[in-house]
Amino acid sequence: MPDLTLSDFAERIEDVMSTVMKGFAKMQTNELFKGEITLPQFFILSHLDKHGESKMNELAKFMDVTTAAATGIVDRLVRCGYAARVYDPKDRRVINIRLTRKGSNLVKRIGRQRREVTSEVFGRISKEERENYLAIMLHIRDVLTEDRKN
């Protein structure tokens, strides 16, 4: 590959990522890609699945949005039966959000399908290429995580 300027690299990555994301989306038939839930809603469901009950301000911080915006996202999840509000018996002003069985099943189903699609796609490239790709993605994650700490 010829030497690319950073600007040329960014342009190529933007084009490739768009195609890759569309390709993965076409291979998935779950609620996320049918438009039944949004990506922010799925992020909150996944967070609840991983961390358990959370306060609204914790979800807002996780999503890097206002508490009002997080409330809007959670409201739809509650209406659809994927999440529930749980009042603290010691202080009714404290409201936690928890995943319902329906929400847990959805997270598991989407996760399973995402792993299947990932295995299908990455099964077509060599073990060495997968390892290199993973190392680069982990490094990018670390760069993005470090940027959020600053």
N, CA, C and O atoms as a GROMACS GRO file, in nm:
protein
  600
    1MET      N    1   0.085  -0.118   0.000
    1MET     CA    2   0.000   0.000   0.000
    1MET      C    3   0.090   0.124   0.000
    1MET      O    4   0.183   0.133   0.080
    2PRO      N    5   0.061   0.218  -0.088
    2PRO     CA    6   0.144   0.339  -0.094
    2PRO      C    7   0.133   0.419   0.034
    2PRO      O    8   0.038   0.405   0.111
    3ASP      N    9   0.235   0.505   0.057
    3ASP     CA   10   0.230   0.592   0.175
    3ASP      C   11   0.108   0.684   0.165
    3ASP      O   12   0.087   0.750   0.063
    4LEU      N   13   0.031   0.688   0.270
    4LEU     CA   14  -0.087   0.772   0.276
    4LEU      C   15  -0.066   0.884   0.376
    4LEU      O   16  -0.006   0.863   0.482
    5THR      N   17  -0.116   1.001   0.342
    5THR     CA   18  -0.117   1.107   0.443
    5THR      C   19  -0.223   1.070   0.546
    5THR      O   20  -0.308   0.985   0.520
    6LEU      N   21  -0.218   1.132   0.661
    6LEU     CA   22  -0.318   1.106   0.764
    6LEU      C   23  -0.457   1.140   0.713
    6LEU      O   24  -0.553   1.070   0.743
    7SER      N   25  -0.468   1.246   0.636
    7SER     CA   26  -0.597   1.286   0.579
    7SER      C   27  -0.648   1.180   0.480
    7SER      O   28  -0.766   1.145   0.483
    8ASP      N   29  -0.560   1.129   0.394
    8ASP     CA   30  -0.598   1.024   0.299
    8ASP      C   31  -0.639   0.896   0.374
    8ASP      O   32  -0.736   0.830   0.338
    9PHE      N   33  -0.563   0.864   0.479
    9PHE     CA   34  -0.594   0.748   0.561
    9PHE      C   35  -0.733   0.762   0.622
    9PHE      O   36  -0.813   0.668   0.617
   10ALA      N   37  -0.762   0.879   0.680
   10ALA     CA   38  -0.892   0.903   0.742
   10ALA      C   39  -1.005   0.886   0.641
   10ALA      O   40  -1.110   0.829   0.672
   11GLU      N   41  -0.983   0.936   0.520
   11GLU     CA   42  -1.085   0.925   0.415
   11GLU      C   43  -1.108   0.778   0.378
   11GLU      O   44  -1.222   0.735   0.363
   12ARG      N   45  -1.000   0.702   0.364
   12ARG     CA   46  -1.012   0.560   0.330
   12ARG      C   47  -1.082   0.482   0.443
   12ARG      O   48  -1.168   0.398   0.417
   13ILE      N   49  -1.043   0.511   0.568
   13ILE     CA   50  -1.104   0.443   0.682
   13ILE      C   51  -1.253   0.473   0.689
   13ILE      O   52  -1.334   0.383   0.713
   14GLU      N   53  -1.289   0.599   0.667
   14GLU     CA   54  -1.431   0.638   0.671
   14GLU      C   55  -1.510   0.557   0.568
   14GLU      O   56  -1.618   0.508   0.598
   15ASP      N   57  -1.457   0.544   0.449
   15ASP     CA   58  -1.523   0.469   0.342
   15ASP      C   59  -1.533   0.321   0.378
   15ASP      O   60  -1.639   0.260   0.363
   16VAL      N   61  -1.423   0.263   0.426
   16VAL     CA   62  -1.420   0.121   0.460
   16VAL      C   63  -1.513   0.091   0.577
   16VAL      O   64  -1.588  -0.006   0.573
   17MET      N   65  -1.508   0.175   0.682
   17MET     CA   66  -1.591   0.151   0.800
   17MET      C   67  -1.739   0.156   0.764
   17MET      O   68  -1.818   0.077   0.815
   18SER      N   69  -1.777   0.248   0.678
   18SER     CA   70  -1.916   0.258   0.637
   18SER      C   71  -1.960   0.128   0.569
   18SER      O   72  -2.068   0.076   0.598
   19THR      N   73  -1.879   0.078   0.479
   19THR     CA   74  -1.911  -0.046   0.408
   19THR      C   75  -1.914  -0.165   0.504
   19THR      O   76  -2.004  -0.249   0.496
   20VAL      N   77  -1.818  -0.172   0.595
   20VAL     CA   78  -1.812  -0.282   0.692
   20VAL      C   79  -1.935  -0.279   0.782
   20VAL      O   80  -1.998  -0.382   0.805
   21MET      N   81  -1.970  -0.162   0.833
   21MET     CA   82  -2.085  -0.152   0.923
   21MET      C   83  -2.215  -0.190   0.851
   21MET      O   84  -2.298  -0.261   0.908
   22LYS      N   85  -2.232  -0.144   0.727
   22LYS     CA   86  -2.351  -0.181   0.651
   22LYS      C   87  -2.353  -0.331   0.625
   22LYS      O   88  -2.459  -0.394   0.632
   23GLY      N   89  -2.237  -0.388   0.595
   23GLY     CA   90  -2.229  -0.532   0.570
   23GLY      C   91  -2.267  -0.613   0.691
   23GLY      O   92  -2.342  -0.710   0.679
   24PHE      N   93  -2.216  -0.576   0.808
   24PHE     CA   94  -2.253  -0.646   0.931
   24PHE      C   95  -2.402  -0.630   0.959
   24PHE      O   96  -2.468  -0.725   0.998
   25ALA      N   97  -2.454  -0.509   0.938
   25ALA     CA   98  -2.596  -0.483   0.965
   25ALA      C   99  -2.685  -0.569   0.875
   25ALA      O  100  -2.788  -0.620   0.921
   26LYS      N  101  -2.647  -0.586   0.749
   26LYS     CA  102  -2.727  -0.667   0.656
   26LYS      C  103  -2.732  -0.813   0.699
   26LYS      O  104  -2.829  -0.883   0.671
   27MET      N  105  -2.627  -0.858   0.766
   27MET     CA  106  -2.619  -0.999   0.807
   27MET      C  107  -2.698  -1.027   0.934
   27MET      O  108  -2.716  -1.143   0.972
   28GLN      N  109  -2.746  -0.923   1.001
   28GLN     CA  110  -2.816  -0.942   1.128
   28GLN      C  111  -2.964  -0.917   1.109
   28GLN      O  112  -3.006  -0.828   1.035
   29THR      N  113  -3.042  -0.998   1.179
   29THR     CA  114  -3.188  -0.987   1.168
   29THR      C  115  -3.253  -0.957   1.302
   29THR      O  116  -3.374  -0.972   1.317
   30ASN      N  117  -3.174  -0.916   1.400
   30ASN     CA  118  -3.229  -0.895   1.533
   30ASN      C  119  -3.300  -0.760   1.545
   30ASN      O  120  -3.299  -0.679   1.452
   31GLU      N  121  -3.360  -0.739   1.661
   31GLU     CA  122  -3.439  -0.619   1.686
   31GLU      C  123  -3.360  -0.490   1.668
   31GLU      O  124  -3.415  -0.388   1.627
   32LEU      N  125  -3.231  -0.496   1.697
   32LEU     CA  126  -3.147  -0.378   1.684
   32LEU      C  127  -3.140  -0.333   1.539
   32LEU      O  128  -3.150  -0.213   1.510
   33PHE      N  129  -3.124  -0.427   1.448
   33PHE     CA  130  -3.110  -0.390   1.308
   33PHE      C  131  -3.242  -0.386   1.233
   33PHE      O  132  -3.246  -0.346   1.117
   34LYS      N  133  -3.350  -0.428   1.297
   34LYS     CA  134  -3.483  -0.411   1.240
   34LYS      C  135  -3.540  -0.276   1.277
   34LYS      O  136  -3.646  -0.237   1.228
   35GLY      N  137  -3.470  -0.204   1.365
   35GLY     CA  138  -3.516  -0.072   1.406
   35GLY      C  139  -3.614  -0.074   1.521
   35GLY      O  140  -3.676   0.027   1.552
   36GLU      N  141  -3.628  -0.190   1.587
   36GLU     CA  142  -3.722  -0.198   1.699
   36GLU      C  143  -3.665  -0.135   1.825
   36GLU      O  144  -3.740  -0.085   1.909
   37ILE      N  145  -3.532  -0.137   1.840
   37ILE     CA  146  -3.467  -0.062   1.947
   37ILE      C  147  -3.350   0.014   1.885
   37ILE      O  148  -3.299  -0.024   1.780
   38THR      N  149  -3.310   0.121   1.950
   38THR     CA  150  -3.201   0.202   1.898
   38THR      C  151  -3.068   0.155   1.958
   38THR      O  152  -3.066   0.081   2.056
   39LEU      N  153  -2.960   0.199   1.898
   39LEU     CA  154  -2.828   0.165   1.950
   39LEU      C  155  -2.810   0.219   2.093
   39LEU      O  156  -2.759   0.145   2.178
   40PRO      N  157  -2.848   0.344   2.124
   40PRO     CA  158  -2.837   0.389   2.263
   40PRO      C  159  -2.919   0.303   2.360
   40PRO      O  160  -2.875   0.276   2.472
   41GLN      N  161  -3.037   0.259   2.318
   41GLN     CA  162  -3.117   0.172   2.403
   41GLN      C  163  -3.044   0.040   2.426
   41GLN      O  164  -3.042  -0.012   2.538
   42PHE      N  165  -2.984  -0.015   2.321
   42PHE     CA  166  -2.910  -0.140   2.336
   42PHE      C  167  -2.790  -0.122   2.428
   42PHE      O  168  -2.759  -0.210   2.508
   43PHE      N  169  -2.721  -0.007   2.418
   43PHE     CA  170  -2.608   0.018   2.508
   43PHE      C  171  -2.653   0.016   2.653
   43PHE      O  172  -2.585  -0.040   2.739
   44ILE      N  173  -2.768   0.078   2.682
   44ILE     CA  174  -2.818   0.080   2.819
   44ILE      C  175  -2.858  -0.061   2.863
   44ILE      O  176  -2.826  -0.102   2.975
   45LEU      N  177  -2.926  -0.135   2.777
   45LEU     CA  178  -2.962  -0.273   2.812
   45LEU      C  179  -2.838  -0.357   2.840
   45LEU      O  180  -2.835  -0.434   2.936
   46SER      N  181  -2.735  -0.341   2.757
   46SER     CA  182  -2.611  -0.416   2.777
   46SER      C  183  -2.544  -0.376   2.909
   46SER      O  184  -2.491  -0.461   2.980
   47HIS      N  185  -2.547  -0.247   2.939
   47HIS     CA  186  -2.489  -0.198   3.065
   47HIS      C  187  -2.562  -0.260   3.184
   47HIS      O  188  -2.500  -0.305   3.280
   48LEU      N  189  -2.695  -0.261   3.177
   48LEU     CA  190  -2.774  -0.320   3.286
   48LEU      C  191  -2.748  -0.470   3.297
   48LEU      O  192  -2.743  -0.524   3.408
   49ASP      N  193  -2.732  -0.535   3.185
   49ASP     CA  194  -2.703  -0.679   3.185
   49ASP      C  195  -2.568  -0.708   3.251
   49ASP      O  196  -2.554  -0.806   3.324
   50LYS      N  197  -2.472  -0.622   3.225
   50LYS     CA  198  -2.337  -0.643   3.277
   50LYS      C  199  -2.321  -0.596   3.422
   50LYS      O  200  -2.253  -0.662   3.501
   51HIS      N  201  -2.385  -0.484   3.457
   51HIS     CA  202  -2.362  -0.421   3.588
   51HIS      C  203  -2.480  -0.432   3.684
   51HIS      O  204  -2.467  -0.397   3.802
   52GLY      N  205  -2.593  -0.478   3.637
   52GLY     CA  206  -2.710  -0.488   3.725
   52GLY      C  207  -2.782  -0.355   3.738
   52GLY      O  208  -2.759  -0.262   3.661
   53GLU      N  209  -2.871  -0.348   3.837
   53GLU     CA  210  -2.950  -0.226   3.858
   53GLU      C  211  -2.860  -0.104   3.863
   53GLU      O  212  -2.750  -0.108   3.919
   54SER      N  213  -2.909   0.005   3.803
   54SER     CA  214  -2.832   0.129   3.802
   54SER      C  215  -2.924   0.247   3.825
   54SER      O  216  -3.042   0.243   3.790
   55LYS      N  217  -2.870   0.350   3.885
   55LYS     CA  218  -2.944   0.476   3.901
   55LYS      C  219  -2.941   0.550   3.767
   55LYS      O  220  -2.852   0.528   3.685
   56MET      N  221  -3.038   0.637   3.748
   56MET     CA  222  -3.048   0.711   3.622
   56MET      C  223  -2.922   0.795   3.598
   56MET      O  224  -2.874   0.803   3.484
   57ASN      N  225  -2.868   0.857   3.703
   57ASN     CA  226  -2.750   0.941   3.682
   57ASN      C  227  -2.628   0.854   3.643
   57ASN      O  228  -2.540   0.902   3.571
   58GLU      N  229  -2.624   0.728   3.688
   58GLU     CA  230  -2.516   0.638   3.647
   58GLU      C  231  -2.529   0.602   3.499
   58GLU      O  232  -2.430   0.596   3.427
   59LEU      N  233  -2.652   0.580   3.454
   59LEU     CA  234  -2.675   0.550   3.313
   59LEU      C  235  -2.642   0.671   3.226
   59LEU      O  236  -2.584   0.656   3.118
   60ALA      N  237  -2.678   0.789   3.273
   60ALA     CA  238  -2.647   0.912   3.198
   60ALA      C  239  -2.495   0.928   3.185
   60ALA      O  240  -2.445   0.962   3.078
   61LYS      N  241  -2.425   0.906   3.294
   61LYS     CA  242  -2.279   0.918   3.291
   61LYS      C  243  -2.219   0.814   3.197
   61LYS      O  244  -2.129   0.847   3.119
   62PHE      N  245  -2.267   0.690   3.203
   62PHE     CA  246  -2.219   0.585   3.114
   62PHE      C  247  -2.240   0.623   2.968
   62PHE      O  248  -2.152   0.601   2.884
   63MET      N  249  -2.357   0.681   2.936
   63MET     CA  250  -2.390   0.718   2.799
   63MET      C  251  -2.331   0.853   2.759
   63MET      O  252  -2.331   0.890   2.641
   64ASP      N  253  -2.279   0.928   2.858
   64ASP     CA  254  -2.226   1.061   2.835
   64ASP      C  255  -2.333   1.154   2.779
   64ASP      O  256  -2.311   1.229   2.684
   65VAL      N  257  -2.451   1.148   2.844
   65VAL     CA  258  -2.564   1.234   2.808
   65VAL      C  259  -2.621   1.294   2.936
   65VAL      O  260  -2.580   1.256   3.046
   66THR      N  261  -2.714   1.385   2.922
   66THR     CA  262  -2.780   1.443   3.040
   66THR      C  263  -2.872   1.338   3.103
   66THR      O  264  -2.909   1.240   3.039
   67THR      N  265  -2.908   1.362   3.227
   67THR     CA  266  -3.002   1.272   3.295
   67THR      C  267  -3.136   1.274   3.222
   67THR      O  268  -3.203   1.170   3.212
   68ALA      N  269  -3.177   1.390   3.173
   68ALA     CA  270  -3.303   1.399   3.098
   68ALA      C  271  -3.299   1.313   2.972
   68ALA      O  272  -3.397   1.246   2.940
   69ALA      N  273  -3.187   1.316   2.901
   69ALA     CA  274  -3.174   1.234   2.780
   69ALA      C  275  -3.177   1.085   2.814
   69ALA      O  276  -3.242   1.007   2.746
   70ALA      N  277  -3.106   1.047   2.921
   70ALA     CA  278  -3.106   0.907   2.964
   70ALA      C  279  -3.248   0.864   3.004
   70ALA      O  280  -3.289   0.752   2.976
   71THR      N  281  -3.321   0.954   3.069
   71THR     CA  282  -3.459   0.924   3.109
   71THR      C  283  -3.545   0.896   2.986
   71THR      O  284  -3.628   0.805   2.988
   72GLY      N  285  -3.527   0.973   2.881
   72GLY     CA  286  -3.602   0.950   2.757
   72GLY      C  287  -3.572   0.814   2.697
   72GLY      O  288  -3.663   0.745   2.651
   73ILE      N  289  -3.447   0.775   2.697
   73ILE     CA  290  -3.408   0.644   2.644
   73ILE      C  291  -3.470   0.534   2.729
   73ILE      O  292  -3.526   0.438   2.677
   74VAL      N  293  -3.459   0.548   2.861
   74VAL     CA  294  -3.510   0.447   2.953
   74VAL      C  295  -3.663   0.439   2.945
   74VAL      O  296  -3.719   0.330   2.955
   75ASP      N  297  -3.731   0.552   2.929
   75ASP     CA  298  -3.877   0.552   2.921
   75ASP      C  299  -3.926   0.455   2.813
   75ASP      O  300  -4.019   0.378   2.837
   76ARG      N  301  -3.864   0.458   2.698
   76ARG     CA  302  -3.907   0.369   2.589
   76ARG      C  303  -3.876   0.224   2.623
   76ARG      O  304  -3.955   0.134   2.592
   77LEU      N  305  -3.762   0.200   2.687
   77LEU     CA  306  -3.728   0.063   2.728
   77LEU      C  307  -3.830   0.010   2.829
   77LEU      O  308  -3.867  -0.108   2.824
   78VAL      N  309  -3.874   0.096   2.919
   78VAL     CA  310  -3.975   0.057   3.018
   78VAL      C  311  -4.108   0.030   2.949
   78VAL      O  312  -4.174  -0.070   2.978
   79ARG      N  313  -4.150   0.119   2.858
   79ARG     CA  314  -4.276   0.100   2.784
   79ARG      C  315  -4.277  -0.031   2.705
   79ARG      O  316  -4.381  -0.096   2.693
   80CYS      N  317  -4.161  -0.068   2.652
   80CYS     CA  318  -4.152  -0.192   2.572
   80CYS      C  319  -4.133  -0.316   2.658
   80CYS      O  320  -4.135  -0.428   2.608
   81GLY      N  321  -4.114  -0.296   2.789
   81GLY     CA  322  -4.100  -0.409   2.879
   81GLY      C  323  -3.959  -0.464   2.891
   81GLY      O  324  -3.940  -0.572   2.948
   82TYR      N  325  -3.859  -0.391   2.839
   82TYR     CA  326  -3.720  -0.439   2.846
   82TYR      C  327  -3.651  -0.398   2.976
   82TYR      O  328  -3.553  -0.460   3.017
   83ALA      N  329  -3.703  -0.296   3.041
   83ALA     CA  330  -3.645  -0.248   3.167
   83ALA      C  331  -3.759  -0.208   3.259
   83ALA      O  332  -3.873  -0.190   3.216
   84ALA      N  333  -3.726  -0.195   3.387
   84ALA     CA  334  -3.828  -0.156   3.486
   84ALA      C  335  -3.765  -0.059   3.585
   84ALA      O  336  -3.646  -0.065   3.615
   85ARG      N  337  -3.850   0.030   3.634
   85ARG     CA  338  -3.808   0.120   3.742
   85ARG      C  339  -3.833   0.050   3.875
   85ARG      O  340  -3.940  -0.007   3.897
   86VAL      N  341  -3.735   0.056   3.962
   86VAL     CA  342  -3.747  -0.008   4.093
   86VAL      C  343  -3.722   0.099   4.199
   86VAL      O  344  -3.615   0.160   4.202
   87TYR      N  345  -3.820   0.122   4.285
   87TYR     CA  346  -3.808   0.224   4.388
   87TYR      C  347  -3.738   0.165   4.509
   87TYR      O  348  -3.766   0.052   4.549
   88ASP      N  349  -3.647   0.241   4.565
   88ASP     CA  350  -3.575   0.200   4.686
   88ASP      C  351  -3.674   0.203   4.802
   88ASP      O  352  -3.734   0.307   4.830
   89PRO      N  353  -3.692   0.090   4.871
   89PRO     CA  354  -3.790   0.086   4.980
   89PRO      C  355  -3.754   0.180   5.096
   89PRO      O  356  -3.842   0.219   5.173
   90LYS      N  357  -3.627   0.214   5.108
   90LYS     CA  358  -3.583   0.302   5.217
   90LYS      C  359  -3.598   0.450   5.181
   90LYS      O  360  -3.608   0.535   5.269
   91ASP      N  361  -3.598   0.479   5.051
   91ASP     CA  362  -3.608   0.618   5.006
   91ASP      C  363  -3.675   0.619   4.869
   91ASP      O  364  -3.609   0.593   4.768
   92ARG      N  365  -3.804   0.649   4.864
   92ARG     CA  366  -3.880   0.642   4.738
   92ARG      C  367  -3.833   0.743   4.634
   92ARG      O  368  -3.871   0.734   4.517
   93ARG      N  369  -3.751   0.838   4.676
   93ARG     CA  370  -3.696   0.933   4.578
   93ARG      C  371  -3.590   0.867   4.491
   93ARG      O  372  -3.562   0.913   4.381
   94VAL      N  373  -3.531   0.758   4.541
   94VAL     CA  374  -3.426   0.687   4.468
   94VAL      C  375  -3.491   0.583   4.377
   94VAL      O  376  -3.563   0.494   4.423
   95ILE      N  377  -3.464   0.596   4.248
   95ILE     CA  378  -3.521   0.504   4.149
   95ILE      C  379  -3.406   0.437   4.076
   95ILE      O  380  -3.320   0.503   4.018
   96ASN      N  381  -3.406   0.305   4.080
   96ASN     CA  382  -3.308   0.227   4.004
   96ASN      C  383  -3.374   0.172   3.880
   96ASN      O  384  -3.496   0.154   3.875
   97ILE      N  385  -3.294   0.145   3.781
   97ILE     CA  386  -3.342   0.084   3.657
   97ILE      C  387  -3.283  -0.056   3.652
   97ILE      O  388  -3.164  -0.076   3.673
   98ARG      N  389  -3.369  -0.152   3.624
   98ARG     CA  390  -3.319  -0.289   3.614
   98ARG      C  391  -3.368  -0.351   3.484
   98ARG      O  392  -3.469  -0.310   3.427
   99LEU      N  393  -3.295  -0.449   3.441
   99LEU     CA  394  -3.330  -0.526   3.322
   99LEU      C  395  -3.442  -0.623   3.356
   99LEU      O  396  -3.436  -0.688   3.461
  100THR      N  397  -3.542  -0.635   3.272
  100THR     CA  398  -3.646  -0.736   3.291
  100THR      C  399  -3.602  -0.865   3.224
  100THR      O  400  -3.501  -0.868   3.154
  101ARG      N  401  -3.676  -0.970   3.246
  101ARG     CA  402  -3.645  -1.097   3.178
  101ARG      C  403  -3.650  -1.078   3.026
  101ARG      O  404  -3.566  -1.131   2.954
  102LYS      N  405  -3.749  -1.002   2.979
  102LYS     CA  406  -3.761  -0.975   2.835
  102LYS      C  407  -3.637  -0.901   2.785
  102LYS      O  408  -3.584  -0.932   2.678
  103GLY      N  409  -3.590  -0.804   2.863
  103GLY     CA  410  -3.470  -0.729   2.825
  103GLY      C  411  -3.346  -0.817   2.826
  103GLY      O  412  -3.262  -0.808   2.737
  104SER      N  413  -3.335  -0.901   2.927
  104SER     CA  414  -3.222  -0.992   2.937
  104SER      C  415  -3.220  -1.089   2.819
  104SER      O  416  -3.114  -1.116   2.761
  105ASN      N  417  -3.337  -1.141   2.784
  105ASN     CA  418  -3.346  -1.232   2.668
  105ASN      C  419  -3.305  -1.161   2.540
  105ASN      O  420  -3.238  -1.219   2.455
  106LEU      N  421  -3.345  -1.035   2.526
  106LEU     CA  422  -3.310  -0.958   2.408
  106LEU      C  423  -3.158  -0.937   2.398
  106LEU      O  424  -3.100  -0.956   2.292
  107VAL      N  425  -3.096  -0.899   2.509
  107VAL     CA  426  -2.951  -0.877   2.510
  107VAL      C  427  -2.878  -1.007   2.473
  107VAL      O  428  -2.784  -1.005   2.394
  108LYS      N  429  -2.922  -1.117   2.530
  108LYS     CA  430  -2.859  -1.246   2.501
  108LYS      C  431  -2.876  -1.285   2.355
  108LYS      O  432  -2.782  -1.331   2.291
  109ARG      N  433  -2.998  -1.265   2.302
  109ARG     CA  434  -3.026  -1.301   2.163
  109ARG      C  435  -2.942  -1.216   2.066
  109ARG      O  436  -2.884  -1.269   1.971
  110ILE      N  437  -2.937  -1.086   2.091
  110ILE     CA  438  -2.858  -0.999   2.003
  110ILE      C  439  -2.709  -1.032   2.016
  110ILE      O  440  -2.639  -1.038   1.915
  111GLY      N  441  -2.662  -1.054   2.137
  111GLY     CA  442  -2.521  -1.090   2.157
  111GLY      C  443  -2.484  -1.218   2.086
  111GLY      O  444  -2.379  -1.227   2.023
  112ARG      N  445  -2.571  -1.318   2.097
  112ARG     CA  446  -2.546  -1.446   2.031
  112ARG      C  447  -2.538  -1.427   1.879
  112ARG      O  448  -2.449  -1.481   1.814
  113GLN      N  449  -2.632  -1.351   1.825
  113GLN     CA  450  -2.632  -1.331   1.680
  113GLN      C  451  -2.510  -1.250   1.636
  113GLN      O  452  -2.452  -1.278   1.531
  114ARG      N  453  -2.471  -1.151   1.713
  114ARG     CA  454  -2.352  -1.071   1.678
  114ARG      C  455  -2.228  -1.159   1.677
  114ARG      O  456  -2.143  -1.145   1.589
  115ARG      N  457  -2.216  -1.250   1.775
  115ARG     CA  458  -2.102  -1.342   1.778
  115ARG      C  459  -2.102  -1.436   1.657
  115ARG      O  460  -1.998  -1.465   1.600
  116GLU      N  461  -2.221  -1.484   1.620
  116GLU     CA  462  -2.232  -1.573   1.504
  116GLU      C  463  -2.189  -1.501   1.376
  116GLU      O  464  -2.113  -1.557   1.296
  117VAL      N  465  -2.236  -1.379   1.356
  117VAL     CA  466  -2.200  -1.302   1.237
  117VAL      C  467  -2.050  -1.272   1.238
  117VAL      O  468  -1.983  -1.284   1.135
  118THR      N  469  -1.998  -1.232   1.354
  118THR     CA  470  -1.855  -1.204   1.366
  118THR      C  471  -1.773  -1.328   1.332
  118THR      O  472  -1.673  -1.319   1.261
  119SER      N  473  -1.814  -1.444   1.384
  119SER     CA  474  -1.743  -1.569   1.356
  119SER      C  475  -1.748  -1.602   1.207
  119SER      O  476  -1.649  -1.648   1.150
  120GLU      N  477  -1.863  -1.580   1.146
  120GLU     CA  478  -1.876  -1.608   1.002
  120GLU      C  479  -1.782  -1.520   0.920
  120GLU      O  480  -1.713  -1.569   0.831
  121VAL      N  481  -1.780  -1.392   0.950
  121VAL     CA  482  -1.696  -1.298   0.874
  121VAL      C  483  -1.548  -1.325   0.901
  121VAL      O  484  -1.469  -1.339   0.808
  122PHE      N  485  -1.512  -1.331   1.030
  122PHE     CA  486  -1.370  -1.345   1.064
  122PHE      C  487  -1.319  -1.487   1.042
  122PHE      O  488  -1.198  -1.510   1.043
  123GLY      N  489  -1.409  -1.581   1.022
  123GLY     CA  490  -1.367  -1.717   0.985
  123GLY      C  491  -1.309  -1.722   0.845
  123GLY      O  492  -1.247  -1.821   0.807
  124ARG      N  493  -1.328  -1.618   0.768
  124ARG     CA  494  -1.278  -1.612   0.630
  124ARG      C  495  -1.140  -1.550   0.619
  124ARG      O  496  -1.082  -1.543   0.510
  125ILE      N  497  -1.086  -1.504   0.732
  125ILE     CA  498  -0.950  -1.450   0.729
  125ILE      C  499  -0.861  -1.532   0.821
  125ILE      O  500  -0.911  -1.606   0.907
  126SER      N  501  -0.732  -1.519   0.804
  126SER     CA  502  -0.638  -1.604   0.878
  126SER      C  503  -0.636  -1.570   1.027
  126SER      O  504  -0.675  -1.461   1.069
  127LYS      N  505  -0.589  -1.666   1.103
  127LYS     CA  506  -0.573  -1.648   1.248
  127LYS      C  507  -0.482  -1.529   1.276
  127LYS      O  508  -0.509  -1.450   1.366
  128GLU      N  509  -0.374  -1.517   1.201
  128GLU     CA  510  -0.280  -1.406   1.221
  128GLU      C  511  -0.347  -1.271   1.193
  128GLU      O  512  -0.326  -1.175   1.267
  129GLU      N  513  -0.426  -1.264   1.087
  129GLU     CA  514  -0.497  -1.139   1.056
  129GLU      C  515  -0.598  -1.105   1.166
  129GLU      O  516  -0.613  -0.989   1.203
  130ARG      N  517  -0.667  -1.206   1.219
  130ARG     CA  518  -0.762  -1.182   1.329
  130ARG      C  519  -0.690  -1.129   1.451
  130ARG      O  520  -0.736  -1.034   1.515
  131GLU      N  521  -0.576  -1.190   1.483
  131GLU     CA  522  -0.499  -1.147   1.600
  131GLU      C  523  -0.449  -1.004   1.582
  131GLU      O  524  -0.454  -0.924   1.676
  132ASN      N  525  -0.400  -0.972   1.462
  132ASN     CA  526  -0.354  -0.835   1.433
  132ASN      C  527  -0.470  -0.735   1.443
  132ASN      O  528  -0.455  -0.628   1.502
  133TYR      N  529  -0.584  -0.772   1.386
  133TYR     CA  530  -0.701  -0.685   1.391
  133TYR      C  531  -0.744  -0.661   1.536
  133TYR      O  532  -0.772  -0.547   1.574
  134LEU      N  533  -0.748  -0.767   1.615
  134LEU     CA  534  -0.787  -0.753   1.755
  134LEU      C  535  -0.689  -0.664   1.830
  134LEU      O  536  -0.731  -0.579   1.910
  135ALA      N  537  -0.561  -0.681   1.807
  135ALA     CA  538  -0.460  -0.599   1.875
  135ALA      C  539  -0.479  -0.451   1.840
  135ALA      O  540  -0.470  -0.365   1.927
  136ILE      N  541  -0.505  -0.422   1.714
  136ILE     CA  542  -0.526  -0.284   1.671
  136ILE      C  543  -0.654  -0.228   1.733
  136ILE      O  544  -0.655  -0.115   1.782
  137MET      N  545  -0.762  -0.306   1.732
  137MET     CA  546  -0.888  -0.259   1.790
  137MET      C  547  -0.875  -0.235   1.940
  137MET      O  548  -0.931  -0.139   1.993
  138LEU      N  549  -0.801  -0.320   2.010
  138LEU     CA  550  -0.779  -0.300   2.153
  138LEU      C  551  -0.698  -0.173   2.177
  138LEU      O  552  -0.724  -0.099   2.272
  139HIS      N  553  -0.602  -0.148   2.092
  139HIS     CA  554  -0.522  -0.025   2.105
  139HIS      C  555  -0.610   0.098   2.080
  139HIS      O  556  -0.600   0.197   2.153
  140ILE      N  557  -0.694   0.092   1.978
  140ILE     CA  558  -0.785   0.203   1.950
  140ILE      C  559  -0.880   0.225   2.068
  140ILE      O  560  -0.904   0.338   2.108
  141ARG      N  561  -0.933   0.116   2.124
  141ARG     CA  562  -1.019   0.128   2.242
  141ARG      C  563  -0.946   0.198   2.356
  141ARG      O  564  -1.002   0.284   2.422
  142ASP      N  565  -0.819   0.160   2.377
  142ASP     CA  566  -0.741   0.221   2.484
  142ASP      C  567  -0.719   0.370   2.460
  142ASP      O  568  -0.726   0.450   2.553
  143VAL      N  569  -0.693   0.408   2.334
  143VAL     CA  570  -0.677   0.549   2.300
  143VAL      C  571  -0.806   0.624   2.329
  143VAL      O  572  -0.804   0.732   2.389
  144LEU      N  573  -0.920   0.568   2.286
  144LEU     CA  574  -1.049   0.634   2.309
  144LEU      C  575  -1.084   0.640   2.457
  144LEU      O  576  -1.139   0.739   2.503
  145THR      N  577  -1.053   0.536   2.531
  145THR     CA  578  -1.080   0.533   2.674
  145THR      C  579  -0.994   0.634   2.746
  145THR      O  580  -1.041   0.703   2.836
  146GLU      N  581  -0.869   0.645   2.707
  146GLU     CA  582  -0.777   0.743   2.769
  146GLU      C  583  -0.824   0.884   2.740
  146GLU      O  584  -0.818   0.971   2.828
  147ASP      N  585  -0.872   0.909   2.617
  147ASP     CA  586  -0.922   1.043   2.582
  147ASP      C  587  -1.041   1.081   2.669
  147ASP      O  588  -1.055   1.197   2.706
  148ARG      N  589  -1.128   0.985   2.704
  148ARG     CA  590  -1.247   1.015   2.784
  148ARG      C  591  -1.209   1.046   2.929
  148ARG      O  592  -1.282   1.116   2.998
  149LYS      N  593  -1.094   0.995   2.974
  149LYS     CA  594  -1.049   1.022   3.112
  149LYS      C  595  -0.998   1.163   3.127
  149LYS      O  596  -1.003   1.220   3.236
  150ASN      N  597  -0.949   1.222   3.019
  150ASN     CA  598  -0.890   1.357   3.024
  150ASN      C  599  -0.994   1.465   3.017
  150ASN      O  600  -0.960   1.584   3.019
   0.00000   0.00000   0.00000
